[in-house]
Amino acid sequence: MNRTSKLLVGAGLLLGFALLVGGLSAAPPVAEKKAVYGEGKPVGPYSPGIDVGHTVYLAGQIGMADGKIVEGGVEAQTHQLMKNAQAVLKNAGLDFGNVVKTTVFLTDIDDFQAMNAIYATYFEGTIPPARSTVAVAKLPVGAAVEIEFIAAR
């Protein structure tokens, strides 16, 4: 047996031993992933929410009702998107008290205070989630605000 053959046999023995004792086991199975919907139908090929394990991830919510952006600016849109998010959370068996992280997208950062005043009312009586807020150039269908949510059980 030449040197290369001995090395290959040795490597094979080490790999076999590692597999035997569990050092190189297969990846754990992925938790079951379920789509969660709210009141309306999504406007694209995505799920409004994904329930996986102890976590529910909501797609970015915008202030749409009856297939169009609500009128009334950032305040009205914030109320509507929070209602939309609330419906998705409810269908996952959760509420705003379960939300642990949000990301807010605003097309005009000067709308922050107006959005924040409405947003805060939905988290009264709970520990508010961690949050990031960013200004963006544009949002889908002319929305002024979009918010993503992550909730945990």
N, C-alpha and C positions, 0 to 999 in steps of 0.2 A: 504494500500500500504506500503510495507516494505521499508527500507532505500535503498537497492540496486535498487529497481524499481524506486524510486524517483530520484536517481542519473542518471539512464539510461534515464529517461524522460527528465531530465534537460540537459543532454549532447545532446540528440536528438534535443531539442529546440534550444540550442546554435548552433549546426551544421546547422540546418535549417535556422536560422537567418543569419549566416555567408554566406551561399550559396545565400540567398536572396539579401544581400547587395553586393555580389561579392567578399567577402574576401577570399573565397576558390573556385575560378572559375577553370574551366578546363584549361589545358595548351594551349597556343596559337598554331594554326596549323603551321606545318613546311612548310617553303617556298618550292616551287616546285624545285626539283633537276633534272638537265639535264646533260647528258654526253656530253663532247666536245672532238672531235678528231682532230688530226693533219693530216699530209700527210700519214704516215704509219700506219700499224695495230699494236696494242699492242702485246707484246710477252707473255702475261699472262692474267689471268682473272681480269683485272682492267680497269678503264677508264683513258685515258691520262689526262683528265680534268673533273672537276665537277663544274658546274655553279649553284649556289644556292644564291638567293637573290641578294645582291650587290657584291658578292664575287665569284671569280673563283679560285679553287685550282687545281694546276697541280701536277700530279704524278711526282716522280723523273725522270728527263730526262737524258738520257745518249747519247753518241755520236754514235748512230746507224743510218745507212743508208742502204737501200736495205737488211735489215735483219741481218746486221753484223756490228761490231764495225769498225769505220773508222781507217785507218792507219795514223800514223804521231804523235802519242803520245798525251799528254794532251792538246796541243794547237789545234790540229785538232779535237779532241773529244769535246773540249769546243766550238769551232765554230759550230760543227754539232749539239750538244745538244741545243745550243742557237737558231739555225735555227728550230729545232724540236719544241722547246717551243714557238717560234714566230708563227709557224703554228697553234698550239693549241690556243694561245691567239687571233690570227686573226679570227679563227672560232668562238670565243666567242665575237667578236666585239671589242677586246682590242689590246693593244700593250705594249711594255716594259715600257712606261710611266705610265701604270696602275699598275705595279708591286710594291707591298708595302713591301714584305718580301721574302727573299730567304734563303735556307739552302744548303750549298755546302758540299759535301762529297768527300774527296780525299784519294786515297789509299797511297799516298806519300805526306806528308805535304811539302816536299821540292819543289813540283810542284805548290805551292801557287802563287808565283810571275808570273809564266807563265800563269796559269789559270786566274789570276786577270787582267793581261794585256789585254787578249782577252775579258773577261767578261765586263770590263769597257767600251769597245767600243760600246757595245749594249745599254748602258745607257747614252751615250753622249747627252747633251741637255735636260736631265730630272733630276729630283731629284733621286739619286740612292736609291734603297730600303734598308731597314734594312737587315742585313745579319749575319748569323752564318756560321762558317766554322769548320768542324771537320775532323780529320783523322780517317779512318776506315781500318780494316784489308783487306776487299775484297768487291768488288761490282759485280753485275750481269754481266755475259758474259765477264768478264775480263776488264770491264771499269776502267779507271784511275780516272774518275770524274763523279759525278752525282749531279744535282741541282734540288731542289724542288722550286716551285714558288707559291706565293699567290698574286692575283691581285684584285683590287677593282674598282668599277665604281664610 
